[in-house]
Structures are given as structure tokens and as C-alpha cells.
Amino acid sequence: MQHVLGGVRPALRLPGRRFAVLIAAHIIFGFANALLRLSGQGNDPSTALVLALGQRLGLSLSTMSLVVYGLYFIIQFSADRSLVGIGTFINWVFIGILTDACFALYNRTFVLPAALPWRLGAAGISIVLFSLAASMYQTAALGVSPYDSLSIILSRKTGLPYVGCRVLTDSLSVLLCAALGGVLGVGTLICAVGVGPIITFFNRTVSQKLTGMRETSV
């Protein structure tokens, strides 16, 4: 995950192109998160925790994400301002809104069959889309989301590998979600430990070509 840790430099200076990729990534995020939620196979760790908190407090995902990501942002801004950019605020403000809007759209337009193969298939598609979106927005290098910044900061402060720090923060989110009685499933577990290789694949095959960025050593 070198691109997340600041190991990306532009092969071509095309901020407009990178910004377009950033926006597209967040739209894909919204559809992917909503589809995973619709599948009933759990949510990604961050969304799962926010949903669990929202259910306890009677707040929507979009409202609760603003609050929780605001707390994450305080840590991010205090610990490492180099991770803050326009992408940080777009993710903070719009990811919950996009997910809620896409979830409502899904519910209005089609009904996902209750059979487990359909549910698992929907979860698999959503995880692939989630990984593509994560690769696109991170490779655009226009700021890290408040939640994603936690594992990066932990890695930089401790010297531990990023992947291990990401698994740790995701696992903590899953444990907190479980303690709050939130919805967990196979999709949550796969997101917590298994999306790294998919993101790496999309970095090299899609995102670096779209953004004009190339990977360098940290």
C-alpha cells in the first residue's frame, strides 16, 4: 500500500484528471457500500461501526458518519496534516450521503432475491467495487479519508507495516460494532482482512493509468 503512505508522485501533473478520478471513486464507493448493505452479508468495518452507532442513537448513516468522521479528523489533523486534502473533506461529508442515496435507489428499483447465492454474489461484486474505488481515490493522492488516516498514522508513528495497522484498525471497528449489536457478516470479515491484494491489483491495472500517477518507494 505504498501509495497510501505518500509513495506516489505524478507522472503527469493533471490535478483536474486526478480530481475527476477522485469524484468517480466516491460515486463507486456509494454504490458498493449500499450494495454490500443490501446483501445482508455485513458492511465494511467503518460503515458497520457507524451504522451500529446510528442505530443506537436513532441517526441515519449520513448523519452519524459526519459525527464519527469528525472525531477521526481531529486525530488526523492533530497527528499528521500531510494526509489532509480535498479528498479528505469529500469523503467525510459525502460518503454517508452517497451510501444512503444509493441504498434508497436500490430499494426503489429492484428486490434482491433472498437466496444465499444471490446475496453472496452481490457481496462479492460490492467488495470488488469497493476495492476499485479505494484504489482510485488513494492513487489520486488528493487527501486521505479521516478513517483511512488512522492506520497510516499508526504505521508512521510506530514503524509497523501499514497492512498490519490497517487490519488492526479494521478489527477494532468490527469489535466495537459487535459490542454495540451491529450487523456483521462475511462481507465485513473479507473487507477487514482481504481487500489489500485486490486494491494492489487495481492500482497497477487501472488507477495509475487513470490518474497519471506512478508508485515509488516510501
C-alpha positions as CSV (number, residue, x, y, z in Angstrom):
1,M,0.0,0.0,0.0
2,Q,2.8,2.4,-0.8
3,H,0.6,4.8,-2.5
4,V,-1.3,5.4,0.8
5,L,1.8,6.2,2.7
6,G,2.9,9.0,0.5
7,G,4.9,7.0,-2.0
8,V,3.1,8.3,-5.1
9,R,4.3,11.0,-7.4
10,P,2.7,12.3,-10.5
11,A,4.0,11.0,-13.8
12,L,1.9,13.9,-15.3
13,R,0.7,16.9,-13.4
14,L,-3.0,16.6,-14.1
15,P,-4.9,17.7,-11.0
16,G,-8.1,18.0,-12.9
17,R,-7.8,14.5,-14.1
18,R,-7.0,13.2,-10.6
19,F,-9.9,15.2,-9.2
20,A,-12.3,13.6,-11.7
21,V,-11.0,10.1,-10.7
22,L,-11.5,11.1,-7.0
23,I,-15.1,12.1,-7.6
24,A,-15.8,8.9,-9.7
25,A,-14.2,6.8,-6.9
26,H,-16.6,8.2,-4.3
27,I,-19.6,7.6,-6.5
28,I,-18.5,3.9,-6.9
29,F,-18.0,3.8,-3.1
30,G,-21.6,4.8,-2.6
31,F,-22.9,2.1,-4.9
32,A,-20.5,-0.5,-3.4
33,N,-21.3,0.3,0.2
34,A,-25.1,0.3,-0.4
35,L,-25.0,-3.0,-2.3
36,L,-23.0,-4.7,0.4
37,R,-25.5,-3.3,3.0
38,L,-28.4,-4.6,0.8
39,S,-26.8,-8.1,0.5
40,G,-27.2,-8.6,4.2
41,Q,-23.7,-10.0,4.4
42,G,-22.3,-7.2,6.6
43,N,-20.7,-3.9,5.8
44,D,-17.1,-2.7,5.6
45,P,-15.7,-2.2,9.1
46,S,-16.0,1.6,9.1
47,T,-19.6,1.6,7.8
48,A,-20.6,-1.3,10.1
49,L,-19.4,0.7,13.2
50,V,-21.1,3.9,12.0
51,L,-24.4,2.1,11.3
52,A,-24.2,0.4,14.8
53,L,-23.8,3.7,16.5
54,G,-26.5,5.3,14.4
55,Q,-29.0,2.5,15.3
56,R,-28.2,3.1,19.0
57,L,-28.7,6.8,18.7
58,G,-31.5,6.8,16.1
59,L,-29.5,8.6,13.5
60,S,-29.1,7.9,9.8
61,L,-25.8,6.7,8.3
62,S,-25.2,10.1,6.6
63,T,-25.6,12.0,9.9
64,M,-23.7,9.5,12.1
65,S,-20.8,9.4,9.6
66,L,-20.4,13.2,9.8
67,V,-20.0,12.9,13.6
68,V,-17.8,9.9,13.7
69,Y,-15.6,11.0,10.8
70,G,-15.3,14.4,12.6
71,L,-13.8,12.7,15.6
72,Y,-11.4,10.8,13.3
73,F,-10.5,14.1,11.6
74,I,-9.4,15.7,14.9
75,I,-6.9,12.9,15.3
76,Q,-5.8,13.2,11.6
77,F,-5.3,16.9,11.7
78,S,-3.5,16.8,15.1
79,A,-1.2,13.9,14.2
80,D,-0.4,14.4,10.5
81,R,-1.7,17.3,8.5
82,S,0.1,16.0,5.4
83,L,-2.7,13.5,5.0
84,V,-5.4,16.2,4.7
85,G,-6.6,17.3,1.3
86,I,-9.7,18.0,-0.7
87,G,-10.3,14.2,-0.8
88,T,-10.5,14.2,3.0
89,F,-13.4,16.5,3.1
90,I,-15.2,15.0,0.1
91,N,-15.0,11.6,1.8
92,W,-16.0,13.0,5.2
93,V,-19.0,14.9,4.0
94,F,-20.4,12.9,1.1
95,I,-19.7,9.2,1.6
96,G,-22.5,8.7,4.1
97,I,-24.9,10.7,1.9
98,L,-24.0,8.8,-1.2
99,T,-24.4,5.5,0.5
100,D,-27.8,6.4,1.9
101,A,-28.9,7.7,-1.5
102,C,-27.7,4.6,-3.4
103,F,-29.3,2.3,-0.8
104,A,-32.7,4.1,-1.2
105,L,-32.3,3.8,-5.0
106,Y,-31.6,0.1,-4.8
107,N,-34.7,-0.4,-2.7
108,R,-36.9,1.5,-5.1
109,T,-35.7,-0.1,-8.3
110,F,-35.2,-3.9,-7.6
111,V,-35.5,-6.6,-5.0
112,L,-32.5,-8.8,-4.3
113,P,-33.6,-12.4,-4.1
114,A,-33.4,-13.9,-0.6
115,A,-31.4,-17.0,-1.8
116,L,-27.9,-17.1,-0.3
117,P,-26.1,-17.4,-3.7
118,W,-27.6,-14.1,-4.8
119,R,-26.7,-12.5,-1.6
120,L,-23.1,-13.7,-1.7
121,G,-22.8,-12.7,-5.3
122,A,-24.0,-9.2,-4.5
123,A,-21.5,-9.0,-1.6
124,G,-18.7,-10.2,-3.9
125,I,-19.5,-7.6,-6.5
126,S,-19.7,-4.9,-3.9
127,I,-16.3,-5.8,-2.4
128,V,-14.6,-5.7,-5.8
129,L,-16.2,-2.3,-6.5
130,F,-15.2,-1.1,-3.0
131,S,-11.6,-2.1,-3.7
132,L,-11.6,-0.4,-7.1
133,A,-12.9,2.8,-5.5
134,A,-10.4,2.6,-2.7
135,S,-7.6,2.2,-5.2
136,M,-8.8,5.1,-7.4
137,Y,-9.2,7.6,-4.6
138,Q,-5.9,6.7,-2.8
139,T,-3.9,6.8,-6.1
140,A,-5.3,10.2,-6.9
141,A,-3.3,11.4,-3.9
142,L,-5.6,14.3,-3.1
143,G,-6.1,13.6,0.6
144,V,-6.8,10.6,2.8
145,S,-10.2,10.0,4.4
146,P,-10.4,10.5,8.2
147,Y,-10.9,6.8,8.8
148,D,-8.1,5.6,6.5
149,S,-5.7,8.1,8.0
150,L,-5.9,6.2,11.4
151,S,-3.9,3.2,10.1
152,I,-1.5,5.3,8.2
153,I,-0.7,7.5,11.3
154,L,-0.3,4.4,13.4
155,S,2.1,2.9,10.9
156,R,4.1,6.2,10.7
157,K,4.3,6.7,14.5
158,T,5.2,3.1,15.3
159,G,7.1,1.9,12.3
160,L,4.8,-1.1,12.0
161,P,3.8,-2.3,8.5
162,Y,0.8,-0.5,7.1
163,V,-1.1,-3.7,6.3
164,G,-0.9,-4.8,9.9
165,C,-2.0,-1.4,11.2
166,R,-5.0,-1.4,8.7
167,V,-6.0,-4.9,9.9
168,L,-5.8,-3.6,13.5
169,T,-8.0,-0.6,13.0
170,D,-10.5,-2.6,11.0
171,S,-10.6,-5.3,13.6
172,L,-11.2,-2.7,16.3
173,S,-14.0,-1.3,14.3
174,V,-15.5,-4.8,13.9
175,L,-15.2,-5.5,17.7
176,L,-16.8,-2.2,18.6
177,C,-19.6,-2.9,16.1
178,A,-20.2,-6.3,17.7
179,A,-20.2,-4.8,21.2
180,L,-22.9,-2.3,20.0
181,G,-25.0,-5.1,18.5
182,G,-24.3,-4.1,14.9
183,V,-24.7,-6.2,11.8
184,L,-21.6,-8.2,10.9
185,G,-21.2,-10.9,8.2
186,V,-18.8,-12.5,5.8
187,G,-18.6,-9.2,3.8
188,T,-17.3,-7.4,6.9
189,L,-14.6,-10.0,7.5
190,I,-13.4,-10.0,3.9
191,C,-13.2,-6.2,3.9
192,A,-11.3,-6.3,7.2
193,V,-8.6,-8.7,6.1
194,G,-8.8,-9.4,2.3
195,V,-9.2,-6.3,0.2
196,G,-5.5,-5.4,0.1
197,P,-4.5,-7.7,-2.7
198,I,-7.5,-6.5,-4.8
199,I,-6.6,-2.9,-4.3
200,T,-3.0,-3.6,-5.3
201,F,-4.2,-5.2,-8.5
202,F,-6.4,-2.2,-9.3
203,N,-3.5,0.2,-8.5
204,R,-1.4,-1.3,-11.3
205,T,-4.0,-2.2,-13.8
206,V,-6.5,0.7,-13.5
207,S,-5.8,3.6,-11.1
208,Q,-2.3,4.6,-12.1
209,K,-3.3,4.7,-15.7
210,L,-6.4,6.8,-14.9
211,T,-4.6,9.3,-12.7
212,G,-1.3,9.5,-14.4
213,M,0.4,8.7,-11.1
214,R,3.2,6.1,-10.6
215,E,4.2,4.3,-7.5
216,T,7.6,5.0,-5.8
217,S,9.2,3.7,-2.7
218,V,8.0,5.1,0.7
